Amino acid sequence: MNGNDLLLMDGKYRDKLQNFREFLNKEGYVPVSAITFLDKPTLKEKDAAFKMAQRTIGSSNQTTFFVTNYTTREHDRRSEVDWAALNVLDSALVSAERFIQFRRQREKETMAAEGDPKSVQHFLARLVKKYNWNQERKKDLLTSLNRKEIHLVEDLKALWEDIKSKLQLTIGMKIGLETELKRK
């Protein structure tokens, strides 16, 4: 967002984005704000823009940044401008990683509470009965998949070709899993 934007400064964006902020918060997203200035504002203007951006987007001190623009007047590359952009990107990536961890934890808790049929645990329990597999081998497979953060059958199916050679499976288990995953 532009730090000189009048709609930002009079709070009009804040009201319009209320539902957006609530959604982000509920879903576990941590917004990252980048404030651009085409000119060099005073410290007071900069502070006001920083606070308004935080209130408008819902970002914290750690995820709100000032980024200098390259303009037609000032188009020479400067390392401090590039570093500022990389800091924004780094913050966004850290925020995304936290969101993924939050979402996975929520999925695990939901699956555990509901015995979700989409869970790998439920899927493997069904296959143990169907194919008369050894419970210990199933437990070892489930442990390996949990270490790889694979908790849903759809994830197992999507990653199967990449991970099947790394799993310690009997030929019967491998064939059974491939057959069942193709049905999904």
N, C-alpha and C positions, 0 to 999 in steps of 0.2 A: 504494500500500500504506500501511497505517496504521503509523506509527512506534512506536505503543504495542502492536502486535500481539505477543502472547507467542510465537506460532509462528515469527515472524520472529526474535525475540530468541534463542530457543533453537536456531535453526539447522534446524528441521524443514522449512521451505520450501526451504532450500538443497539438501538431499538429494533432495527430491521434484522439483526443477526441474533436476537435473543434465542429463538428456537434452534438455530444452528449451534450455538454454544451449548445449550442444554443437551442436544443430541450428541455432540462430541464428548461431553462429560459423561453421559450415560453409557456410551459405547466404549469408553476407555481411551479415547484419542487425546493426545496432548498436542495442541496446535503450536505451530512455529510461525512467528511474525517477522517479516523483513520490511523495514521502513526505509524508503528511498527518499533522497532529497536531491533535487536538481541544483539547488543553490546551497550556500552554507548558512544555515539558520543560527540564530542566537542560542545560547545554552538554555534559556527559558523556553524557547519554541521547541527545541529538541526534547526537553524534559516533558513538556505538555504532550507532544506527539507520541512519545514513548508510553506514557500513562494511558492515553486514549487508545492506542493500539492494543495494549494489554486488556483494557476493559472491553473493547470492541470484539476482539477475536477470542479472548480468554486465555491468552498465553501468559507465561510466567516471566520473571526477570531473566531466567536462564534461557528462555526460548523466544526472546524478543531481541531483534538485532537492527542496527543501522547499517545500511549498505549504500555506498556512494555509487552513483551511476556514472558510466562513461557517457559523455555528451559529445556533440559535434565540436564544442569548444575545447573540451578536455578529453581527448580520445587516446592519448598515450597510455599504454598499459603501466599500471603501478602495482607492485606486489601487495601493498596493504589492502587495496581494493579486492584483489584476487583472494587474499587470505580471509577477508570478511565474508566473501561469498562461500568459501570452503567451510567456514565456521557455521554458517547457516545450514549448509548441506549436512555437515556432521551432526548438528543438532536434530535435523529432520530424520536422519538415519537412526540415531539413538532413540528418538521418540517412536519411530516405526518398530524398532526391535522391542521396546517396552510394550507397545500395543500388542504385538504378536504374542509375547509371553503372557500378557494379561488375558488375551482371548483364548489361548491354549489352556491356561489354568481354569478359566471359566468353563470351557468345554469339558475338561476332565471332571470337574466338580459336578456338572450337569449329568454327564454320562454315569458317573458313580452313583449319583442319587436316583437316577431313573432306570438304570440298567439298559441304557440306550442300545437298540438293535443296530445302530450305525457304528457302534464302537468296535474296535478290533477285538477287544476282550470277549464281547458277546459273540462276534463272528467266529472266533477260534473255539469258543465253548461249543457252539453248534457243530463245527467241523470235527471236533474230538468225538462227539457222539455219533455223527454220521459215518466217519471213517475209522472209528475205534483207535484213535491215536493215543499214544502214551501221554499221560498228564504232565510228566516232567518235561518232555520235549515241548509241549505246548507252553509250559511256564517259562522255559528258556527262550522260546521264540517271542513270547510276550515281553519279556525283559529286554531282549534285543531291540524290539520295535519301540518300546518306551524310551530307551536310550536315544533312539533316533527321532524322538518326538512324533512318532506315528501312532495316533490314537483313534483315527477314524478309518473305516474301510475304504472310503473314497480316496484318502491319502495313500493308503497301502496300494490300492489299484494304480494310482497315478505314478507312484515311485517304484512299483514292482520290478520293472526291468533293470533299474539302477541298483537295487538292493538285493535281489534274489541270490546273486552269487556270493554275497557277503554274509548270508545267513546260514547257520548250520542246520540243514534240513535233510531228512531222509528223502529218497527219490519219491516215495509215496506221498509224503507231505507236500513236496514241491509240486507234483502233478495235481494233487487235490486242491491246493491253494490256487494254482493257475486256472483250473477248471472252474472253481467257485468264483474267482475274481472276474472271469470272462462273463459270467452270468449276471454280474452286478452292473 
